[in-house]
Amino acid sequence: YASTTKQISNQYSSVESYENSESESDDESEDGQSSSATECKAISDDKCERDHSELLIEKGTLQGRTDNDVAKRKKAQRIAEELLATEKKYVDILHLIDQVFQFRVDQENRAHPMFPPETVQHMFSNIKSIYKFHNDFLLPQLEERMKKWHTDPRIGDIMKNFAPFLKMYTEYVKNFDYAMNLISTLQQKVSRFAAIINEIQKLDECAKLSLSHHMLSPIQRLPRYELLLKDYLKSLNEDNVDYNDSKRALELVSTAANHTNEAMKKIDKFKKLLEIQESIYESTDLVSATRELIKEGRIVKISARSGDHQDRYLFLFSDILLLCSIRLIPGPLYRLRAKFNIDKLEVLEGDNLETANTFYLRYGNKSIELYTHSAGEKAAWLEALFQTMQEIIKRKASLKITSTTPNTALVVRADEVTRCMICQVIFSVMRRKHNCRACGIVVCSKCSNQKLLFEDNKNMRVCRLCHAALSKSPSSPNGPVPSLLQVSASAPSVISGYLLLKTQASKPWTTRWFALHTDFVLYTFKSDSDSLALTATPMPGYTLTEGDHLCDDDPLNIRDRKGAFKIHHSRKSYYLQASSQQDRD
């Protein structure tokens, strides 16, 4: 810009000199010369202005590129710092697993043998080699490099050089399922081993997390390296000295991570089980190679004692069902209330006259009444429960066919069952009970109208589930039978009409349409035009008492007893009231 200005100034001086030397010229010449000088000055000024604008644009572009490069360098440094920080925490966890858990178990087992020495190796696999690699080699080099970051800002070369050693994770990942099952089994069977593990887990460095949770860390480390390197590479320009090394490091780490992809799918299931286990206060051990989560969600329990409605949370697994309450204090989110083995669980249709979408879980002598807030939620839960129960029965049946002998050891007592264990139909004088000779469950005639030939050349009755599994029949059931509530309010009935209903004397009356069918099931509807029942309650076993004949200590108000009657049995009672004496009769 200065040279351009100087050039313009020189040109202007030349013009000025020329004018002075020609001062004696005639007026016409002076006018022409003056005009030429003016034009020259205007052109020069315009050129100067254009050059200055171009210089400003170029300077702005250069400044923008510089700012972008600075931002990228800062981002690269942040990622490098994150890599170092997470590496330090990771090495601490590896130290905990190897130098605390494994060392203590090995020392105790040497002093007082609990299991063969090689069992310790099976539990912890090659965790010692992984710990040595990270603690003695990778971490020190990352720390040294970060100290010199301002003079040597790169980490790609370190990760590239050490990436091939990450293949040692393959052995750890492949052994992981076996190790978790082994640790879980030993904790249940060897009390001294369980005491040692529990004692270590109380240490501050464990951060209130279990051994199984800590042993997940090596599984998660390779994907973490991969993500960090991807972000780091994005923050580098292609002409950066660390670009090629970082790109190669990412390729090597990704290859190492891919070796464990199949195992990682199983790990995800295990991780979910572990997360649920740690979210339940005083939980049972949930970690198992054969267990997986089927369904979870909120549900409501009706208290058998008080009739109160209590919020609960269900976890349905492939072999067990957990019923939990929701804790309102810091710590684990849930508290275990009940645990059911699926193979001994009965799921029965609800019979609550007041609350819709109820069903029962029956386990031995224990019965729990639950309900959902919508018919769709109930259908989903019943579908999941029935499907899981059927899978259990199929697996048991497939195991029993190898001997093809009738099963007498696991026969369910018929007098303890009131409904078919497959289709849930209620047994009666006209609907007999039958034991499946393969799995032992109690079923109705429709669910056991098939026979199989056993070792003693006898054709014996089996349920349709066992028949489908043992004969590989394509007619295996796909889910529960249609709901008992699929009844229209206008369907033929013995008697029907509107009544007022309440389950507790202190509650207000609710209007419902009632219909008593010939099978002695009392259905309720919101109105007489509904196509789906709200509730279905079998009446056998209930006692009817008119309001005038209720005992003095009955909680129903004297004023409400007129035109009312009570139906009740040992566990449930309902008050009904008609609008007129004629309707009541």
Buried (B, 14 or more C-beta within 10 A) or exposed (E): EEEEEEEBEEBBEEBEEEBEEEEEEEEEEBEEBEEEBEEBBEEBEEEBEEEEEEEEEEEEEEEEEEEEEEEBBEBBBEBBEBBBEBBEEBBEBBBBBBBBBBBBBBEBBEEEEBBEEEBBBBBBBBBBBBBEBBBEBBBEBBEEBBEEBEEBBBBBBBBBBBBEBBEBBBEBBBBBBEBBBBBBEBBEEBEEBBEBBEEBBEEEEBEEBBBBBBBBBBBEBBBBBBEBBBBBBEBBEEEBEBBBBBBBBBEBBBEBBEBBEEBBEBBEBBBBBBEBBBBBBEBEBBBBBEBBBBBBEEBBBBEEEEBEEBEBBBBBBBBBBBBBBEBEEEEBBBBBBBBBEBBEBBBBBBBBBBBBBBBBBBBEEEEBBBBBEEBEBBBBBBBBBBBBBBBBBBBBBBEBBEEEEBBEEEBBEEEEBBBBBBBBBBBEEEBEBBBBBBBBBBBBEEBBBBEBEBEEEEEBBBBBBBBBBBEEEEEEBEEBBEBBBEBBBBEEBEEBEBBBBBBBEEEEBBEBBBBBBEBBBBBBBBEBEBEBBBBBBBBEEBEEBEBEEBEEEBEBEEEBBEBBBBBEEEEBBBBBBBEEEEEBE
